[in-house]
Amino acid sequence: MSPDSATATSSQRRLALWLFVCCLLLFAMILLGGATRLTHSGLSMVEWRPIAGILPPLDEAEWREAFGKYQQFPEFKKLHPGMDLAGFQSIFWLEFIHRLWGRMLGLAFLLPLLWFAATRQIPGALVPRLVVVFLLGGLQGAMGWYMVKSGLKDRPDVSQYRLVAHLAFALVLYGYLFRLALALARGPAPTPLLLAALDPVPEPSPAPAAHPGLAAAAAFLTGLVFLTALSGGFVAGLDAGFAYNTFPLMGDQLIPEGLALLSPIWRNPFENLITVQFDHRLLASLTATLAVFLWLAALRHRLARPGRWACHALLLAVLVQFALGVATLLLIVPVPLGVAHQGGAVLLFTACLWASFELSRSPHGGVSPGPT
């Protein structure tokens, strides 16, 4: 290996490590967002000040000023008219940390990006993709405020549509970062079907996938996990998790009545509590079933060790996530379990991305010559 090649490989590893750290920070951000939603803390900060908002209230007068602004909006007037300053502080801090973490995440991406660029360690083809990541991060912050604004009007709750859009932006950003880091750490791999948009560093002449059927199934499963997570966003946005707290039946029925109460009918999957919870249960059950079948199919192939690990991780993640979902439902959505369930969705999404990546690698890079 030439010195230039060794330097390039070392640079790629540093870039991959940086992006994996950003993924970890974004994962924590998503957990904080889940906790903010479950504790109804998101509307405690009624202003968006990207620069000045980096500091919390520093004295009694500033706290009372912030509390006075909160008292002017529907959440206080309709839901918490008896709240005192201490109660306001308890919800303010979580939303403040959530926003502050977002700013820290932006710096954790931007400052190393500038350093890597100044030291010429970023391959030319990677530059526009990193710019896309930075722009997506900025749009995610703007989407967060756009979501909060929907709860500062007549209805003391954020729009479930904007909440789901905020979650979708976060998952797309996370998925893009993770795939980019994988490509740098492991080498590029062709990406089939649903993940084509997340293939950040394609090979100049992509080799065929080692197991095209498994790779396609893993890509489809990744899309299904994404869709299931968004359906969970509608459950959270409508507090639909409190509608039926039994499983597998909803009350005493497998298919409950009232799935088409709203008119026009297209509103039901997004605005009908019964339909929203039913759809999430159905998608989660389908996801778990397909994941088990994918794992069983993978056992029949001679996969390289990373591919086997990825498939095992996928099975473990889906089983844990399904159990967390059922427990969250039966225990009537306690905050710690609800946050764990949201985190489990991201971990399952990660496992799907990893499995799809490994199963898409060329026969020379993705299949072991020996038995599994």
Secondary structure, DSSP 4 states (H G I P E B T S, - for coil): --HHHHHHHHHHHHHHHHHHHHHHHHHHHHHHHHHHHHTT-TTS-----TTGGGS---SHHHHHHHHHHHTTSHIIIII-TT--HHHHHHHHHHHHHHHHHHHHHHHHHHHHHHHHHHTT-S-GGGHHHHHHHHHHHHHHHHHHHHHHHTTSSSSSS--HHHHHHHHHHHHHHHHHHHHHHHHHHH------GGGGGG--S--SSPPPPSSHHHHHHHHHHHHHHHHHHHHHHHHHHHTGGGT---SSSBTTBSS-S-TT-SSSGGGHHHH-HHHHHHHHHHHHHHHHHHHHHHHHHHHTS-B-HHHHHHHHHHHHHHHHHHHHHHHHHHTT--HHHHHHHHHHHHHHHHHHHHHHHHHTS-HHHHB-SS--
